[in-house]
């Protein structure tokens, strides 16, 4: 008998060699019905795997992220088999789970088209109906190479495998695929699925290699969840920030600068409103603001560690016989500002913010509107502090972040703590101390968080803030990164109480991340119908006829005196067309003025999204609208 420790701390005595599936059966019938895989001593494995010796075991269900990813990867295998059944000459390359679904790269002489998706789904349904078990077979690397001789894609996968034990999975008698696993117990456990799209993809992402076909799919535990996801995608299409940006005349892109956004006048109104609020809240939390150069010499980037760890994402230029880099991050410049004078322990914490323009090289295939660009403005800040100030400073950043997100209407967040990656600088001891400090701050605030193993920055662990929009999509925004290494690299020092020189701790942090990306998120979250304080045009005055043009001018002047952003539509169009146009431009308020309103000094107010209209005095309207804009309320009602 061996002892198995479960996640709730309880311990079971079971037969040595019992499978994870048999363990789940012993725990309860409900658990085995939901079980997908198991984590045995930290390793994700198939339910069929034996438990040898004492172990910590967690049964993984499809309700957990890992379980959903396993189900999706299994569905990728089923889609691959279906494609091979329909097109036997298909050569399989690689098929992982991705966010919200999966894909499989294939080499096929003829193109797969959207019209083929239903045929693929029908073949997948037959495979799922068969409910054949996923069976794992292991062999040595040499045996696997012999088995797949002539298949250049799978041979390449074996050569890149991180283990000398190579595994294959089959689900039935005729289909087998090279795969690390784990998989669901049987093909009938992949939930409700749909083939979504097909695109071109170079092998290894290398444009010098062959163009493959990448077939995307998605699967969800239930039909209802799949339909909800498909509905969300339809809603997302309507809210696409690239479409809204053009429709509302906010920004554009041009081949003269691929990946560089051109902000239009109306877009800049939103931009400046965001930046003004950002500056106000940072003053409240005790930050000062600096600005550092965009281009700095190569030596600086060697010193910071970016040359060795981030060079492939940087742009370079040369002049005066020297090499320079366009900054991808603001932190080295912040270190140079710190070094311009001596510092005492009494100055700490020093909270230094920067609205910093950075450039990062992104492949042309991954750029996506404002979400993935080559030039963006980061709402950056660096906090220099004493070791004993780390926890309260982290807590302060958390509180600032939550206050900002709520001001923009985001109140659904989750937090991830990312630990040391394989490629990093700094000792294990420093990483352990840094990671503990971040954990302690989160636990002090009673904030639930998820560990994201190995995803920290190369210089330190980090806390990432993820928000959910109105469609329940998750967006990573803010980050807090604790860094003991860069201050040492730059020889940053302060004079301590005992008159000795010591190195400060450096906290890198951003709240919104990229202003460009955040603008895109806002547009999609609100479908372009932004809160009053962010709208480029908050009010439009609409005349019924030219007889009231003069009064419309009086109304416009009064609104502008109250610092409300407005315009007049004095065109010859009928009032219905003017109202429809204003609605299409997502304006919060439309003020209709005719002879009656001109005679009484009033306005007929139409509110975005509200059918009813109301006539009130002009001064009464201003008295309500001005504080709504100033206080950043989401309420437009009167």
TAFEN-V503442 format. One record per residue. RES is the residue in one letter. PSI is psi as a letter, one per 20 degrees, with the letter a starting at -180 (999 if undefined). BURIAL is 1 if it has 9 or more other C-alpha atoms within 8 Angstrom, else 0. Layout:
# TAFEN-V503442
res & psi & burial
RES & PSI & BURIAL
RES & PSI & BURIAL
This chain:
# TAFEN-V503442
res & psi & burial
X & q & 0
X & r & 1
X & p & 1
X & p & 1
X & p & 1
X & r & 1
X & h & 0
X & j & 0
X & i & 0
X & q & 0
X & p & 0
X & q & 0
X & p & 0
X & r & 1
X & p & 0
X & p & 1
X & j & 0
X & q & 1
X & q & 1
X & h & 1
X & g & 1
X & h & 0
X & g & 1
X & h & 1
X & h & 1
X & h & 0
X & h & 0
X & q & 0
X & h & 1
X & h & 0
X & g & 1
X & h & 1
X & h & 0
X & i & 0
X & p & 1
X & g & 1
X & a & 1
X & q & 1
X & o & 1
X & o & 1
X & l & 0
X & i & 0
X & p & 0
X & p & 1
X & r & 1
X & q & 1
X & h & 1
X & i & 0
X & p & 0
X & q & 0
X & o & 1
X & o & 1
X & r & 0
X & q & 0
X & q & 1
X & p & 1
X & p & 1
X & p & 1
X & p & 1
X & p & 1
X & r & 1
X & i & 1
X & i & 0
X & q & 0
X & g & 0
X & h & 0
X & g & 1
X & g & 1
X & g & 1
X & g & 1
X & g & 1
X & h & 1
X & h & 1
X & h & 1
X & h & 1
X & h & 1
X & g & 1
X & g & 1
X & h & 1
X & g & 1
X & g & 1
X & g & 1
X & g & 1
X & h & 1
X & h & 0
X & g & 0
X & n & 0
X & h & 0
X & j & 0
X & p & 1
X & p & 0
X & q & 1
X & f & 1
X & p & 0
X & n & 1
X & r & 1
X & q & 1
X & r & 0
X & p & 0
X & j & 0
X & c & 1
X & r & 1
X & r & 1
X & p & 1
X & p & 1
X & q & 1
X & o & 1
X & p & 1
X & h & 0
X & q & 0
X & q & 0
X & p & 0
X & r & 0
X & h & 0
X & i & 0
X & i & 0
X & g & 1
X & h & 0
X & g & 0
X & g & 1
X & h & 1
X & g & 0
X & h & 1
X & g & 1
X & h & 0
X & h & 0
X & g & 1
X & g & 1
X & h & 0
X & h & 0
X & l & 1
X & q & 1
X & q & 1
X & p & 1
X & p & 0
X & p & 0
X & p & 0
X & q & 0
X & r & 1
X & r & 1
X & g & 1
X & g & 0
X & g & 0
X & h & 1
X & h & 1
X & g & 0
X & h & 0
X & j & 1
X & p & 0
X & i & 0
X & n & 0
X & h & 0
X & g & 0
X & h & 1
X & g & 1
X & g & 0
X & g & 0
X & g & 1
X & h & 0
X & j & 0
X & q & 0
X & j & 0
X & q & 0
X & i & 0
X & o & 0
X & p & 1
X & q & 1
X & q & 1
X & p & 1
X & q & 1
X & n & 1
X & a & 0
X & h & 0
X & i & 0
X & p & 0
X & q & 0
X & q & 0
X & p & 1
X & q & 0
X & h & 0
X & a & 0
X & r & 1
X & r & 1
X & r & 1
X & h & 1
X & r & 1
X & i & 1
X & j & 1
X & j & 1
X & j & 1
X & b & 1
X & p & 1
X & r & 1
X & p & 0
X & p & 1
X & g & 1
X & r & 0
X & q & 1
X & r & 0
X & q & 0
X & p & 1
X & q & 1
X & p & 1
X & j & 0
X & j & 0
X & o & 0
X & i & 0
X & i & 0
X & r & 1
X & q & 0
X & p & 1
X & r & 1
X & p & 1
X & o & 1
X & p & 1
X & q & 1
X & r & 1
X & q & 1
X & q & 1
X & q & 1
X & h & 1
X & r & 0
X & h & 1
X & g & 0
X & h & 1
X & g & 1
X & h & 0
X & h & 0
X & g & 0
X & h & 0
X & g & 0
X & h & 1
X & h & 0
X & g & 0
X & h & 1
X & h & 1
X & g & 0
X & h & 0
X & j & 1
X & o & 1
X & h & 1
X & h & 1
X & g & 0
X & h & 1
X & h & 1
X & g & 1
X & h & 0
X & j & 0
X & l & 1
X & g & 1
X & r & 1
X & r & 1
X & q & 1
X & q & 1
X & i & 0
X & h & 0
X & m & 0
X & p & 0
X & j & 1
X & o & 1
X & p & 1
X & o & 0
X & p & 1
X & r & 1
X & g & 0
X & h & 1
X & h & 1
X & h & 1
X & g & 1
X & g & 1
X & g & 1
X & h & 0
X & g & 1
X & g & 1
X & g & 0
X & g & 0
X & g & 0
X & g & 1
X & g & 0
X & g & 0
X & h & 1
X & h & 1
X & g & 1
X & h & 0
X & j & 0
X & k & 0
X & q & 1
X & r & 1
X & p & 0
X & r & 0
X & p & 0
X & q & 0
X & q & 0
X & h & 0
X & p & 0
X & q & 1
X & r & 1
X & h & 1
X & h & 0
X & g & 1
X & h & 1
X & g & 1
X & h & 1
X & h & 1
X & i & 1
X & h & 1
X & g & 1
X & h & 0
X & i & 1
X & j & 1
X & h & 0
X & i & 0
X & j & 1
X & q & 1
X & q & 1
X & q & 0
X & r & 0
X & q & 0
X & q & 0
X & k & 0
X & j & 0
X & q & 0
X & p & 1
X & q & 1
X & q & 1
X & p & 1
X & p & 1
X & i & 1
X & q & 0
X & i & 1
X & g & 0
X & h & 1
X & h & 1
X & h & 1
X & h & 1
X & h & 0
X & g & 0
X & h & 0
X & i & 0
X & i & 0
X & r & 0
X & q & 0
X & q & 0
X & q & 1
X & h & 1
X & h & 0
X & i & 0
X & q & 1
X & q & 1
X & o & 1
X & o & 1
X & o & 1
X & q & 1
X & p & 1
X & n & 1
X & p & 1
X & p & 1
X & r & 1
X & p & 1
X & p & 1
X & o & 1
X & p & 1
X & q & 0
X & h & 0
X & i & 0
X & i & 0
X & q & 1
X & n & 0
X & c & 1
X & i & 1
X & h & 1
X & o & 1
X & r & 1
X & i & 1
X & p & 1
X & r & 1
X & p & 1
X & p & 1
X & m & 1
X & q & 1
X & q & 1
X & p & 1
X & p & 1
X & p & 1
X & r & 1
X & q & 1
X & h & 0
X & i & 0
X & i & 1
X & g & 1
X & g & 1
X & h & 0
X & g & 1
X & g & 1
X & g & 1
X & h & 1
X & h & 1
X & g & 0
X & g & 0
X & g & 1
X & g & 1
X & h & 1
X & g & 0
X & g & 1
X & g & 1
X & h & 1
X & h & 0
X & j & 0
X & j & 0
X & o & 1
X & j & 1
X & n & 0
X & r & 1
X & q & 1
X & p & 1
X & p & 1
X & o & 1
X & p & 1
X & a & 1
X & p & 1
X & r & 1
X & h & 0
X & o & 0
X & r & 1
X & q & 1
X & q & 1
X & r & 0
X & h & 0
X & g & 0
X & g & 1
X & h & 1
X & g & 0
X & g & 0
X & g & 1
X & g & 1
X & h & 0
X & g & 1
X & g & 1
X & g & 1
X & h & 1
X & g & 1
X & g & 1
X & h & 1
X & h & 0
X & j & 0
X & l & 0
X & p & 0
X & q & 0
X & r & 1
X & p & 0
X & p & 0
X & n & 1
X & p & 1
X & j & 1
X & j & 1
X & r & 1
X & r & 1
X & i & 1
X & i & 1
X & r & 1
X & r & 1
X & q & 1
X & p & 1
X & p & 1
X & p & 1
X & p & 1
X & q & 1
X & p & 1
X & a & 1
X & i & 0
X & j & 1
X & k & 0
X & q & 0
X & p & 0
X & p & 0
X & p & 0
X & e & 1
X & r & 1
X & q & 1
X & p & 1
X & p & 1
X & p & 1
X & o & 1
X & i & 1
X & g & 1
X & g & 1
X & h & 1
X & g & 1
X & h & 1
X & j & 1
X & l & 0
X & p & 1
X & r & 1
X & r & 1
X & p & 1
X & r & 1
X & h & 0
X & j & 0
X & j & 0
X & q & 0
X & p & 0
X & r & 0
X & p & 1
X & r & 1
X & q & 1
X & p & 1
X & o & 1
X & p & 1
X & q & 1
X & q & 1
X & g & 1
X & i & 1
X & d & 1
X & p & 1
X & h & 1
X & g & 1
X & h & 1
X & h & 1
X & g & 1
X & g & 1
X & g & 1
X & g & 1
X & g & 1
X & h & 1
X & g & 1
X & j & 1
X & k & 1
X & i & 1
X & m & 1
X & q & 1
X & q & 1
X & g & 1
X & i & 1
X & i & 1
X & p & 1
X & h & 1
X & o & 1
X & h & 1
X & p & 1
X & p & 1
X & p & 1
X & p & 1
X & q & 1
X & h & 1
X & r & 1
X & i & 0
X & h & 0
X & j & 1
X & g & 1
X & g & 0
X & h & 1
X & h & 1
X & h & 1
X & g & 0
X & g & 1
X & g & 1
X & g & 0
X & g & 0
X & g & 1
X & h & 1
X & h & 0
X & j & 0
X & k & 0
X & p & 1
X & p & 1
X & r & 1
X & r & 1
X & p & 1
X & o & 1
X & j & 1
X & r & 0
X & j & 0
X & q & 0
X & q & 0
X & h & 1
X & g & 0
X & h & 0
X & g & 1
X & g & 1
X & g & 0
X & g & 0
X & h & 1
X & g & 1
X & h & 0
X & j & 0
X & k & 1
X & p & 1
X & g & 1
X & p & 1
X & p & 1
X & o & 1
X & p & 1
X & p & 1
X & a & 1
X & h & 0
X & g & 0
X & h & 1
X & h & 1
X & h & 0
X & j & 0
X & k & 0
X & r & 1
X & q & 1
X & o & 1
X & p & 1
X & p & 1
X & p & 1
X & p & 1
X & j & 0
X & p & 0
X & g & 0
X & q & 0
X & r & 1
X & p & 0
X & p & 0
X & r & 1
X & q & 1
X & g & 1
X & h & 0
X & h & 0
X & g & 1
X & h & 1
X & h & 0
X & g & 1
X & h & 1
X & g & 1
X & h & 0
X & h & 1
X & g & 1
X & h & 0
X & j & 0
X & l & 1
X & q & 1
X & i & 0
X & p & 0
X & i & 1
X & r & 0
X & 999 & 0
